[in-house]
Amino acid sequence: MADLFAGASLLVLAYWWIGGAAVAAALAARKRDNAIATFVVALICGPLVLLYFAAAPKYGTDCPACGETHARAAVVCPCCGRKTEQAGKRVL
């Protein structure tokens, strides 16, 4: 009887492990990162990748005109061509 519960707990652990990898891939996709590669790395490394993508900052900023994500240092939005908030700032 104890072997039955040991197998069930291992199955639950596997579900949580794969579910955590799926959540990490979804977070990576929202931050414009490679979701498939993140899923594979999360399957190997486990919950650490999930914690990384939950805490990692977003890659860029959203354009107020068209809503597309562009690099933080972009002076002009590559999608619509409008000047961004970085246009007036001097980058050293």
C-alpha positions in Angstrom: 0.0 0.0 0.0 2.9 2.4 0.7 4.2 1.8 -2.8 1.0 3.0 -4.3 1.2 6.3 -2.4 4.9 6.7 -3.3 4.0 6.4 -7.0 1.1 8.8 -6.7 3.3 11.4 -4.9 5.9 11.0 -7.6 3.3 11.6 -10.3 2.0 14.7 -8.5 5.6 16.0 -8.3 6.0 15.4 -12.1 2.8 17.3 -12.8 4.0 20.2 -10.7 7.4 20.2 -12.4 5.9 20.2 -15.9 3.3 22.8 -14.9 6.0 25.0 -13.5 7.9 24.7 -16.8 4.8 25.7 -18.7 4.2 28.7 -16.5 7.9 29.8 -17.0 7.4 29.4 -20.8 4.2 31.5 -20.6 6.0 34.2 -18.6 8.9 34.2 -21.1 6.5 34.6 -24.0 4.9 37.6 -22.4 8.3 39.2 -22.0 9.2 38.5 -25.7 11.6 35.7 -24.9 11.9 32.2 -26.5 9.1 30.2 -24.9 10.2 26.8 -26.2 13.8 27.1 -25.1 12.6 28.4 -21.7 10.3 25.3 -21.4 13.1 22.9 -22.1 15.5 24.7 -19.7 12.8 24.8 -17.0 12.3 21.0 -17.4 16.0 20.5 -16.8 16.5 23.1 -14.1 13.1 23.0 -12.4 11.5 25.8 -10.3 14.6 28.0 -10.5 13.8 29.1 -14.0 10.2 29.9 -13.0 11.5 32.1 -10.2 13.9 33.8 -12.7 11.2 34.7 -15.2 8.8 35.8 -12.5 11.4 38.3 -11.3 13.1 39.3 -14.5 12.2 42.7 -15.9 10.5 43.1 -19.3 12.7 43.4 -22.3 11.5 46.8 -23.5 8.8 49.4 -23.3 5.5 49.7 -25.0 4.9 52.4 -27.6 2.1 54.7 -26.4 0.9 55.1 -30.0 0.8 51.6 -31.4 1.3 49.4 -28.3 4.2 47.4 -29.8 7.2 46.5 -27.6 10.5 48.1 -28.5 14.0 48.3 -27.0 14.3 50.7 -24.0 17.0 52.7 -25.8 15.0 53.2 -29.0 14.6 56.8 -30.1 11.9 56.0 -32.7 9.4 53.1 -32.6 10.3 50.6 -35.3 6.6 49.8 -35.9 4.9 53.2 -36.3 7.9 55.6 -36.5 6.8 57.9 -33.6 9.5 59.3 -31.3 9.7 57.6 -27.9 10.2 59.0 -24.5 14.0 58.3 -24.9 14.2 60.7 -27.8 14.9 63.7 -25.6 17.2 61.9 -23.2 21.0 61.8 -23.7 22.5 58.4 -23.5 26.1 58.2 -22.2 
